Amino acid sequence: MRTLISSSDRQGQWGMLMLRLALGVVMFLAGWMKLVDFGPANFGKALATMGVPLPELFGYAVTLLEVVGGAFVVIGLLSRPVAVLLIIDMVVAIVLVTSKVGFLSPTGKSGAEINVLLIEGFLAILFAGAGSISVDRVLERRARER
């Protein structure tokens, strides 16, 4: 029972791992869909219709960021810089796409709420780090031992 009401940090490592798994898998799958189902070039064409400069370049860059960045978040590698890049990705997604749908859209389409939740999760990683169950922590320990 004490564990349920404790504010100690002993279980925090598991919380950060669960957060990273959820966020990383969502981003990885979003990028994978762009890579395999839609294609980065076609994603770039969609970006062009929204007025994005260098749309083909950004189509490939966002796809790569979401696939590789999602995987890095899952394993906890370069977590803080990847979190910053994915926050930017989600802010742009809100501005270009989901702001037109709204927040908690009654039409059944996903609105900005998903992007906001992802941003908040990435902010948690940015401020707290990846946690002790991460590649970042292993690399940090090795650097201290040198």
Backbone as JSON Lines, residues from 0, in Angstrom:
{"i":0,"aa":"M","n":[0.82,-1.19,0.0],"ca":[0.0,0.0,0.0],"c":[0.86,1.25,0.0]}
{"i":1,"aa":"R","n":[1.99,1.2,0.7],"ca":[2.87,2.37,0.74],"c":[3.34,2.76,-0.66]}
{"i":2,"aa":"T","n":[3.6,1.74,-1.49],"ca":[4.07,2.0,-2.84],"c":[3.05,2.8,-3.64]}
{"i":3,"aa":"L","n":[1.78,2.53,-3.41],"ca":[0.73,3.22,-4.16],"c":[0.64,4.7,-3.82]}
{"i":4,"aa":"I","n":[0.97,5.07,-2.58],"ca":[0.84,6.47,-2.19],"c":[2.19,7.16,-2.0]}
{"i":5,"aa":"S","n":[3.26,6.43,-2.21],"ca":[4.6,6.98,-2.02],"c":[4.93,7.98,-3.11]}
{"i":6,"aa":"S","n":[5.62,9.04,-2.72],"ca":[6.09,10.0,-3.71],"c":[7.59,9.82,-3.97]}
{"i":7,"aa":"S","n":[8.13,8.68,-3.54],"ca":[9.56,8.43,-3.77],"c":[9.81,8.2,-5.25]}
{"i":8,"aa":"D","n":[11.04,8.33,-5.62],"ca":[11.41,8.22,-7.03],"c":[11.76,6.79,-7.44]}
{"i":9,"aa":"R","n":[11.56,5.82,-6.56],"ca":[11.96,4.45,-6.87],"c":[11.24,3.89,-8.09]}
{"i":10,"aa":"Q","n":[9.98,4.21,-8.27],"ca":[9.24,3.71,-9.42],"c":[9.27,4.67,-10.6]}
{"i":11,"aa":"G","n":[9.89,5.82,-10.44],"ca":[9.95,6.8,-11.51],"c":[10.62,6.27,-12.76]}
{"i":12,"aa":"Q","n":[11.62,5.4,-12.58],"ca":[12.3,4.84,-13.74],"c":[11.34,4.06,-14.63]}
{"i":13,"aa":"W","n":[10.41,3.36,-14.01],"ca":[9.45,2.57,-14.79],"c":[8.43,3.49,-15.47]}
{"i":14,"aa":"G","n":[8.07,4.56,-14.81],"ca":[7.16,5.54,-15.41],"c":[7.75,6.17,-16.65]}
{"i":15,"aa":"M","n":[9.03,6.55,-16.58],"ca":[9.68,7.15,-17.75],"c":[9.81,6.13,-18.87]}
{"i":16,"aa":"L","n":[10.09,4.89,-18.53],"ca":[10.17,3.86,-19.55],"c":[8.81,3.7,-20.25]}
{"i":17,"aa":"M","n":[7.73,3.63,-19.49],"ca":[6.39,3.48,-20.07],"c":[6.05,4.68,-20.95]}
{"i":18,"aa":"L","n":[6.39,5.87,-20.48],"ca":[6.14,7.09,-21.26],"c":[6.91,7.04,-22.57]}
{"i":19,"aa":"R","n":[8.2,6.68,-22.5],"ca":[9.02,6.61,-23.7],"c":[8.49,5.56,-24.67]}
{"i":20,"aa":"L","n":[8.07,4.41,-24.16],"ca":[7.53,3.36,-25.03],"c":[6.29,3.85,-25.77]}
{"i":21,"aa":"A","n":[5.38,4.47,-25.05],"ca":[4.14,4.94,-25.68],"c":[4.43,6.01,-26.73]}
{"i":22,"aa":"L","n":[5.21,7.01,-26.36],"ca":[5.51,8.1,-27.28],"c":[6.33,7.62,-28.48]}
{"i":23,"aa":"G","n":[7.35,6.83,-28.21],"ca":[8.23,6.35,-29.26],"c":[7.51,5.48,-30.27]}
{"i":24,"aa":"V","n":[6.68,4.58,-29.79],"ca":[5.95,3.69,-30.7],"c":[4.98,4.5,-31.57]}
{"i":25,"aa":"V","n":[4.28,5.45,-30.97],"ca":[3.36,6.28,-31.76],"c":[4.11,7.03,-32.86]}
{"i":26,"aa":"M","n":[5.24,7.64,-32.51],"ca":[6.0,8.4,-33.51],"c":[6.62,7.48,-34.56]}
{"i":27,"aa":"F","n":[7.14,6.34,-34.12],"ca":[7.71,5.37,-35.07],"c":[6.66,4.93,-36.07]}
{"i":28,"aa":"L","n":[5.46,4.6,-35.59],"ca":[4.41,4.13,-36.49],"c":[3.92,5.24,-37.41]}
{"i":29,"aa":"A","n":[3.87,6.47,-36.92],"ca":[3.48,7.59,-37.78],"c":[4.5,7.77,-38.91]}
{"i":30,"aa":"G","n":[5.76,7.69,-38.57],"ca":[6.81,7.79,-39.59],"c":[6.82,6.59,-40.52]}
{"i":31,"aa":"W","n":[6.6,5.41,-39.97],"ca":[6.59,4.19,-40.78],"c":[5.47,4.24,-41.81]}
{"i":32,"aa":"M","n":[4.32,4.77,-41.4],"ca":[3.2,4.91,-42.32],"c":[3.57,5.86,-43.46]}
{"i":33,"aa":"K","n":[4.24,6.95,-43.12],"ca":[4.69,7.89,-44.16],"c":[5.7,7.21,-45.08]}
{"i":34,"aa":"L","n":[6.55,6.38,-44.53],"ca":[7.61,5.72,-45.3],"c":[7.06,4.63,-46.21]}
{"i":35,"aa":"V","n":[6.21,3.77,-45.68],"ca":[5.78,2.56,-46.39],"c":[4.45,2.76,-47.12]}
{"i":36,"aa":"D","n":[3.46,3.29,-46.44],"ca":[2.12,3.39,-47.04],"c":[1.97,4.59,-47.96]}
{"i":37,"aa":"F","n":[2.47,5.73,-47.53],"ca":[2.26,6.98,-48.25],"c":[3.45,7.32,-49.13]}
{"i":38,"aa":"G","n":[4.64,7.14,-48.59],"ca":[5.87,7.48,-49.3],"c":[6.3,8.9,-48.98]}
{"i":39,"aa":"P","n":[7.57,9.09,-48.64],"ca":[8.06,10.44,-48.28],"c":[7.87,11.47,-49.4]}
{"i":40,"aa":"A","n":[8.01,11.04,-50.66],"ca":[7.82,11.98,-51.77],"c":[6.36,12.43,-51.85]}
{"i":41,"aa":"N","n":[5.44,11.5,-51.67],"ca":[4.01,11.86,-51.66],"c":[3.67,12.73,-50.45]}
{"i":42,"aa":"F","n":[4.29,12.42,-49.32],"ca":[4.1,13.27,-48.14],"c":[4.6,14.68,-48.44]}
{"i":43,"aa":"G","n":[5.73,14.77,-49.14],"ca":[6.25,16.07,-49.55],"c":[5.28,16.81,-50.45]}
{"i":44,"aa":"K","n":[4.62,16.1,-51.37],"ca":[3.61,16.73,-52.23],"c":[2.45,17.27,-51.41]}
{"i":45,"aa":"A","n":[2.05,16.53,-50.38],"ca":[0.99,17.01,-49.49],"c":[1.45,18.27,-48.75]}
{"i":46,"aa":"L","n":[2.7,18.28,-48.33],"ca":[3.24,19.48,-47.67],"c":[3.25,20.67,-48.61]}
{"i":47,"aa":"A","n":[3.53,20.43,-49.9],"ca":[3.55,21.51,-50.89],"c":[2.19,22.18,-50.99]}
{"i":48,"aa":"T","n":[1.11,21.38,-50.91],"ca":[-0.24,21.97,-50.99],"c":[-0.56,22.84,-49.78]}
{"i":49,"aa":"M","n":[0.2,22.66,-48.7],"ca":[0.01,23.47,-47.49],"c":[0.95,24.68,-47.46]}
{"i":50,"aa":"G","n":[1.73,24.83,-48.52],"ca":[2.62,25.98,-48.61],"c":[3.96,25.83,-47.91]}
{"i":51,"aa":"V","n":[4.33,24.6,-47.58],"ca":[5.61,24.36,-46.91],"c":[6.74,24.55,-47.92]}
{"i":52,"aa":"P","n":[7.76,25.36,-47.57],"ca":[8.89,25.5,-48.48],"c":[9.73,24.21,-48.5]}
{"i":53,"aa":"L","n":[10.38,23.94,-49.61],"ca":[11.19,22.73,-49.79],"c":[10.41,21.48,-49.35]}
{"i":54,"aa":"P","n":[9.21,21.29,-49.89],"ca":[8.33,20.22,-49.4],"c":[8.9,18.82,-49.52]}
{"i":55,"aa":"E","n":[9.6,18.53,-50.61],"ca":[10.14,17.17,-50.76],"c":[11.21,16.9,-49.71]}
{"i":56,"aa":"L","n":[12.08,17.88,-49.49],"ca":[13.11,17.74,-48.46],"c":[12.47,17.52,-47.09]}
{"i":57,"aa":"F","n":[11.47,18.33,-46.77],"ca":[10.8,18.17,-45.48],"c":[9.99,16.88,-45.4]}
{"i":58,"aa":"G","n":[9.47,16.41,-46.52],"ca":[8.77,15.12,-46.54],"c":[9.69,14.0,-46.09]}
{"i":59,"aa":"Y","n":[10.89,13.99,-46.63],"ca":[11.88,12.97,-46.24],"c":[12.39,13.22,-44.82]}
{"i":60,"aa":"A","n":[12.65,14.47,-44.47],"ca":[13.2,14.79,-43.14],"c":[12.23,14.41,-42.03]}
{"i":61,"aa":"V","n":[10.96,14.75,-42.2],"ca":[9.97,14.42,-41.17],"c":[9.78,12.92,-41.06]}
{"i":62,"aa":"T","n":[9.74,12.24,-42.19],"ca":[9.61,10.78,-42.18],"c":[10.78,10.15,-41.42]}
{"i":63,"aa":"L","n":[11.99,10.58,-41.76],"ca":[13.19,10.07,-41.08],"c":[13.17,10.4,-39.59]}
{"i":64,"aa":"L","n":[12.81,11.63,-39.26],"ca":[12.74,12.04,-37.85],"c":[11.77,11.16,-37.07]}
{"i":65,"aa":"E","n":[10.61,10.92,-37.64],"ca":[9.6,10.16,-36.9],"c":[9.98,8.69,-36.76]}
{"i":66,"aa":"V","n":[10.57,8.1,-37.79],"ca":[10.98,6.68,-37.69],"c":[12.18,6.54,-36.76]}
{"i":67,"aa":"V","n":[13.25,7.25,-37.06],"ca":[14.47,7.12,-36.25],"c":[14.27,7.74,-34.87]}
{"i":68,"aa":"G","n":[13.66,8.9,-34.83],"ca":[13.41,9.56,-33.54],"c":[12.51,8.72,-32.64]}
{"i":69,"aa":"G","n":[11.48,8.12,-33.23],"ca":[10.6,7.25,-32.44],"c":[11.36,6.07,-31.86]}
{"i":70,"aa":"A","n":[12.21,5.45,-32.67],"ca":[13.03,4.33,-32.19],"c":[13.99,4.79,-31.1]}
{"i":71,"aa":"F","n":[14.61,5.96,-31.29],"ca":[15.53,6.49,-30.28],"c":[14.81,6.78,-28.96]}
{"i":72,"aa":"V","n":[13.59,7.29,-29.03],"ca":[12.82,7.55,-27.81],"c":[12.54,6.23,-27.09]}
{"i":73,"aa":"V","n":[12.18,5.2,-27.83],"ca":[11.89,3.89,-27.21],"c":[13.1,3.39,-26.43]}
{"i":74,"aa":"I","n":[14.29,3.44,-27.04],"ca":[15.47,2.91,-26.35],"c":[16.14,3.93,-25.43]}
{"i":75,"aa":"G","n":[15.69,5.17,-25.51],"ca":[16.26,6.2,-24.64],"c":[17.63,6.67,-25.09]}
{"i":76,"aa":"L","n":[17.78,6.92,-26.38],"ca":[19.06,7.38,-26.93],"c":[18.89,8.81,-27.45]}
{"i":77,"aa":"L","n":[19.77,9.7,-26.98],"ca":[19.7,11.12,-27.36],"c":[18.3,11.69,-27.11]}
{"i":78,"aa":"S","n":[17.74,11.3,-25.99],"ca":[16.33,11.57,-25.71],"c":[15.96,13.05,-25.71]}
{"i":79,"aa":"R","n":[16.77,13.86,-25.07],"ca":[16.43,15.29,-25.0],"c":[16.47,15.98,-26.35]}
{"i":80,"aa":"P","n":[17.55,15.84,-27.15],"ca":[17.52,16.51,-28.46],"c":[16.43,15.96,-29.38]}
{"i":81,"aa":"V","n":[16.19,14.66,-29.33],"ca":[15.13,14.08,-30.16],"c":[13.77,14.61,-29.7]}
{"i":82,"aa":"A","n":[13.57,14.76,-28.39],"ca":[12.31,15.3,-27.87],"c":[12.08,16.71,-28.41]}
{"i":83,"aa":"V","n":[13.12,17.53,-28.45],"ca":[12.98,18.9,-28.97],"c":[12.53,18.85,-30.44]}
{"i":84,"aa":"L","n":[13.18,18.0,-31.23],"ca":[12.82,17.9,-32.65],"c":[11.39,17.4,-32.84]}
{"i":85,"aa":"L","n":[10.97,16.45,-32.02],"ca":[9.61,15.92,-32.15],"c":[8.57,16.91,-31.64]}
{"i":86,"aa":"I","n":[8.93,17.75,-30.67],"ca":[8.03,18.82,-30.25],"c":[7.81,19.78,-31.41]}
{"i":87,"aa":"I","n":[8.88,20.16,-32.08],"ca":[8.76,21.05,-33.24],"c":[7.88,20.39,-34.31]}
{"i":88,"aa":"D","n":[8.1,19.11,-34.56],"ca":[7.31,18.35,-35.52],"c":[5.82,18.42,-35.18]}
{"i":89,"aa":"M","n":[5.49,18.24,-33.9],"ca":[4.09,18.25,-33.49],"c":[3.48,19.65,-33.53]}
{"i":90,"aa":"V","n":[4.25,20.67,-33.21],"ca":[3.75,22.05,-33.3],"c":[3.41,22.37,-34.76]}
{"i":91,"aa":"V","n":[4.29,21.99,-35.67],"ca":[4.03,22.22,-37.09],"c":[2.8,21.43,-37.54]}
{"i":92,"aa":"A","n":[2.64,20.21,-37.05],"ca":[1.46,19.4,-37.4],"c":[0.18,20.09,-36.92]}
{"i":93,"aa":"I","n":[0.23,20.69,-35.74],"ca":[-0.94,21.41,-35.24],"c":[-1.25,22.6,-36.15]}
{"i":94,"aa":"V","n":[-0.22,23.38,-36.46],"ca":[-0.41,24.59,-37.27],"c":[-0.93,24.24,-38.66]}
{"i":95,"aa":"L","n":[-0.34,23.23,-39.3],"ca":[-0.69,22.93,-40.68],"c":[-1.93,22.05,-40.85]}
{"i":96,"aa":"V","n":[-2.19,21.17,-39.88],"ca":[-3.23,20.16,-40.1],"c":[-4.34,20.22,-39.06]}
{"i":97,"aa":"T","n":[-4.01,19.91,-37.82],"ca":[-5.08,19.68,-36.84],"c":[-5.75,20.95,-36.34]}
{"i":98,"aa":"S","n":[-5.13,22.11,-36.54],"ca":[-5.81,23.35,-36.14],"c":[-7.07,23.56,-36.97]}
{"i":99,"aa":"K","n":[-7.08,23.01,-38.17],"ca":[-8.26,23.13,-39.04],"c":[-9.38,22.21,-38.58]}
{"i":100,"aa":"V","n":[-9.01,21.13,-37.89],"ca":[-10.0,20.18,-37.39],"c":[-10.56,20.66,-36.05]}
{"i":101,"aa":"G","n":[-9.69,21.24,-35.23],"ca":[-10.09,21.72,-33.91],"c":[-9.56,20.81,-32.82]}
{"i":102,"aa":"F","n":[-10.09,20.99,-31.66],"ca":[-9.69,20.23,-30.49],"c":[-10.85,19.34,-30.08]}
{"i":103,"aa":"L","n":[-10.61,18.05,-29.93],"ca":[-11.67,17.08,-29.63],"c":[-12.84,17.23,-30.6]}
{"i":104,"aa":"S","n":[-12.55,17.07,-31.86],"ca":[-13.52,17.27,-32.93],"c":[-14.71,16.33,-32.81]}
{"i":105,"aa":"P","n":[-15.93,16.86,-32.91],"ca":[-17.12,16.01,-32.86],"c":[-17.34,15.22,-34.15]}
{"i":106,"aa":"T","n":[-16.53,15.48,-35.19],"ca":[-16.72,14.81,-36.48],"c":[-16.13,13.42,-36.5]}
{"i":107,"aa":"G","n":[-15.38,13.04,-35.47],"ca":[-14.74,11.74,-35.45],"c":[-13.3,11.8,-35.92]}
{"i":108,"aa":"K","n":[-12.92,12.91,-36.55],"ca":[-11.52,13.07,-36.95],"c":[-10.71,13.46,-35.72]}
{"i":109,"aa":"S","n":[-9.47,13.01,-35.71],"ca":[-8.58,13.37,-34.62],"c":[-8.21,14.84,-34.75]}
{"i":110,"aa":"G","n":[-8.37,15.55,-33.67],"ca":[-8.01,16.97,-33.65],"c":[-6.63,17.16,-33.05]}
{"i":111,"aa":"A","n":[-6.41,18.34,-32.54],"ca":[-5.1,18.69,-32.0],"c":[-4.79,18.0,-30.67]}
{"i":112,"aa":"E","n":[-5.77,17.35,-30.08],"ca":[-5.56,16.75,-28.76],"c":[-4.43,15.72,-28.76]}
{"i":113,"aa":"I","n":[-4.31,14.93,-29.81],"ca":[-3.25,13.93,-29.88],"c":[-1.89,14.61,-29.92]}
{"i":114,"aa":"N","n":[-1.77,15.64,-30.75],"ca":[-0.51,16.37,-30.86],"c":[-0.14,17.04,-29.54]}
{"i":115,"aa":"V","n":[-1.13,17.59,-28.85],"ca":[-0.88,18.24,-27.56],"c":[-0.38,17.21,-26.55]}
{"i":116,"aa":"L","n":[-0.99,16.04,-26.51],"ca":[-0.54,14.99,-25.59],"c":[0.89,14.56,-25.91]}
{"i":117,"aa":"L","n":[1.2,14.41,-27.19],"ca":[2.56,14.05,-27.58],"c":[3.55,15.14,-27.15]}
{"i":118,"aa":"I","n":[3.2,16.39,-27.39],"ca":[4.07,17.5,-26.98],"c":[4.32,17.45,-25.48]}
{"i":119,"aa":"E","n":[3.29,17.24,-24.71],"ca":[3.44,17.2,-23.24],"c":[4.35,16.04,-22.82]}
{"i":120,"aa":"G","n":[4.19,14.9,-23.46],"ca":[5.06,13.76,-23.15],"c":[6.51,14.05,-23.5]}
{"i":121,"aa":"F","n":[6.73,14.66,-24.66],"ca":[8.1,15.0,-25.05],"c":[8.68,16.09,-24.15]}
{"i":122,"aa":"L","n":[7.84,17.0,-23.65],"ca":[8.32,17.98,-22.68],"c":[8.77,17.3,-21.39]}
{"i":123,"aa":"A","n":[8.05,16.27,-20.97],"ca":[8.45,15.51,-19.79],"c":[9.83,14.88,-19.99]}
{"i":124,"aa":"I","n":[10.06,14.31,-21.16],"ca":[11.36,13.72,-21.47],"c":[12.43,14.81,-21.53]}
{"i":125,"aa":"L","n":[12.09,15.93,-22.13],"ca":[13.04,17.04,-22.23],"c":[13.49,17.5,-20.85]}
{"i":126,"aa":"F","n":[12.57,17.66,-19.92],"ca":[12.91,18.16,-18.59],"c":[13.45,17.09,-17.66]}
{"i":127,"aa":"A","n":[12.93,15.86,-17.75],"ca":[13.33,14.81,-16.81],"c":[14.42,13.9,-17.36]}
{"i":128,"aa":"G","n":[14.62,13.89,-18.67],"ca":[15.55,12.95,-19.26],"c":[14.86,11.63,-19.52]}
{"i":129,"aa":"A","n":[15.63,10.69,-20.02],"ca":[15.07,9.39,-20.43],"c":[14.8,8.46,-19.25]}
{"i":130,"aa":"G","n":[15.37,8.75,-18.11],"ca":[15.22,7.85,-16.96],"c":[16.39,6.89,-16.89]}
{"i":131,"aa":"S","n":[16.41,6.11,-15.83],"ca":[17.56,5.24,-15.6],"c":[17.56,3.98,-16.45]}
{"i":132,"aa":"I","n":[16.42,3.62,-17.02],"ca":[16.37,2.45,-17.91],"c":[16.44,2.97,-19.33]}
{"i":133,"aa":"S","n":[17.66,3.34,-19.76],"ca":[17.83,3.94,-21.08],"c":[19.28,3.82,-21.54]}
{"i":134,"aa":"V","n":[19.45,3.92,-22.83],"ca":[20.8,3.94,-23.39],"c":[21.52,5.21,-22.94]}
{"i":135,"aa":"D","n":[20.79,6.31,-22.85],"ca":[21.39,7.57,-22.36],"c":[22.07,7.37,-21.01]}
{"i":136,"aa":"R","n":[21.41,6.65,-20.11],"ca":[21.97,6.44,-18.77],"c":[23.24,5.59,-18.84]}
{"i":137,"aa":"V","n":[23.23,4.57,-19.69],"ca":[24.42,3.72,-19.86],"c":[25.58,4.57,-20.38]}
{"i":138,"aa":"L","n":[25.32,5.38,-21.39],"ca":[26.37,6.24,-21.95],"c":[26.86,7.26,-20.92]}
{"i":139,"aa":"E","n":[25.96,7.77,-20.12],"ca":[26.33,8.72,-19.07],"c":[27.24,8.07,-18.04]}
{"i":140,"aa":"R","n":[26.92,6.83,-17.64],"ca":[27.78,6.11,-16.69],"c":[29.16,5.86,-17.26]}
{"i":141,"aa":"R","n":[29.22,5.43,-18.52],"ca":[30.51,5.18,-19.17],"c":[31.35,6.44,-19.25]}
{"i":142,"aa":"A","n":[30.72,7.56,-19.53],"ca":[31.44,8.82,-19.64],"c":[32.01,9.23,-18.28]}
{"i":143,"aa":"R","n":[31.27,8.97,-17.21],"ca":[31.75,9.3,-15.86],"c":[32.91,8.43,-15.45]}
{"i":144,"aa":"E","n":[32.93,7.18,-15.91],"ca":[33.99,6.23,-15.55],"c":[35.31,6.54,-16.24]}
{"i":145,"aa":"R","n":[35.31,7.3,-17.28],"ca":[36.53,7.61,-18.03],"c":[37.37,8.62,-17.33]}
